[in-house]
Amino acid sequence: MHPFSPTLYHTTLRHLAIAGLLSGLTGCQAAALTSMGIGGSTGINHAMNGIAYRTFSMPTLRVKKATITALGRMQIKVESTRKEDASEIIVAKTSNRNIEIAMESLSPNTTRMRTVAKDGLFYDSATAAEIIFQTEKVLGNS
């Protein structure tokens, strides 16, 4: 077989094209996860550091009461609550998680909720998102 035969040339081109296409797919997982997060959630946004966010079209006091009810249903102990500037802060704890929930009043009828659950140095975004989800359920039932 001659080193520049058409068969070898086409096979080499095919392999190079496949390698080029596959190398372009390495970023698709991140793009797919981002698009699922944008379109597939029920309004809960996650930051890269495991913090969950949600904005409610309800007054802060109502969201705070619903959050405390949700934590009780989840058997998560509320350690303290405090007011800090325009935010209400709830500090809660499980046997191995420290949780901080901040509710910021954006307007009289709009509240932004930020939930952080940490296990030592590591963030637990699943627990943070579940607290928001359970708060939504309580607000939906009230």
N, C-alpha and C positions, 0 to 999 in steps of 0.2 A: 504494500500500500504506500502510495506516495505521501510524504509528510503534509502536503497541502491539498489533500483530497477533499472533495465537496462534502462527503459524509462526516469526516473528522471535523471539518470547519463548522458544519451545521450543528453537530453534537456539542462542540465547544461553545458556540453561540447560545444554544439552548441552556446549557449549564450556567453560563454567565448571566443570562436573563433570569433564570430561576433564583440564582444566588442574590441578584440585585433586588428582585421582588421580595424575597424572604427577609433581607436585611432591612427593607423598608417597613416591615411589619412589626419590628421590635417595639415601637411606640404605640401600637394599637391597643394593647391592654390598658394603658393609662387613658387613652381616648375613650375606650369602651366603658371603663369604670366611671369616667367623668360624665359621659352621656347618660349612663344608667342613674347616676346620682342626681343629675339635673331632671330627668324625666321620670324616674322611677320612685322617687321618694314622696312622702306625704307632706312635704313642706319642711322637712328637717334638713338643715345644711350642716355639713361637717367641715371644719377647718383641717388643715394638714396635721395639726397637733392633737387631734382626737376630741376637740371641743364641739359640742352639738349646739346649734342655734335654731330658734323658731320665733317668728313674730305672730302674735295673736291679735285679733281685732276685738280686744276686750280690755277693760280696765285692769291695772296692775293688781289691785286688791283681790279681784276675782281670780286672776291667774295664780296669785300667791296661795289663796285658800285651796284651790284645786290641786296645786303642787303638793301642799302639805297632806291633803287627802290621799293623793296618789302614792306619796312616800309611805304613808301609813298602810295602805293596801299592799305595798311591796315589802312591808316589814323593815323599812329603812328608818333608823332612828334620827329624828331631827335634834341636833345638838344646840343650835341657836339660830336666831334670826336677828337681823339688824338693818337699819336704814343707812345708806351710804350715798350721799349726793342725791341723784334722781333715781337710785336703784334700791330695790329690796333684795337682801342677800339671805339665803337659807344655807346653813352649814349642816350637813348630815353625815352619817357614818354607818358603815356595815362592819362586819368583822375584819374585812381586809380592804376596804375602799374608803377613801375620803372624798366627799362630794360637796361641791359648791355650786349653788344655783343663784344666778343673778337675774333679776327682772328689772329692766329699764323701761320707764314710762316714756314712750315717744310722743304720745298725745294723751288726752284724757281717755280715749278708747282704743289705744294701741300700745301693746307691751311686747318688748323684745326679751326673750328668755335665752340665757346662755348657761349651759350645764357642763360641768367638768367633773369627771370621775377619775380618780387616780389610785393606782395600786403601787405605792412607793414612788418610784421614778417613772412608772409607765402609765400612760393614759388608757382609759377603757371607754372607747367611743360607743360601744354597744350598750353599756349601762347608761351612759349619758343620753343616748337616743331613746332608750326604753323609758326613762323618766319623763322625757318630753311626750312620748307616745301615750303613756299612762295619764299624764296631765290632760292631754287632748281628749282622752276617753272620759275623764271626770267632767270636763267642760261640756262635752257632748251630751252627757246625762243630766246636766243641771239646767 
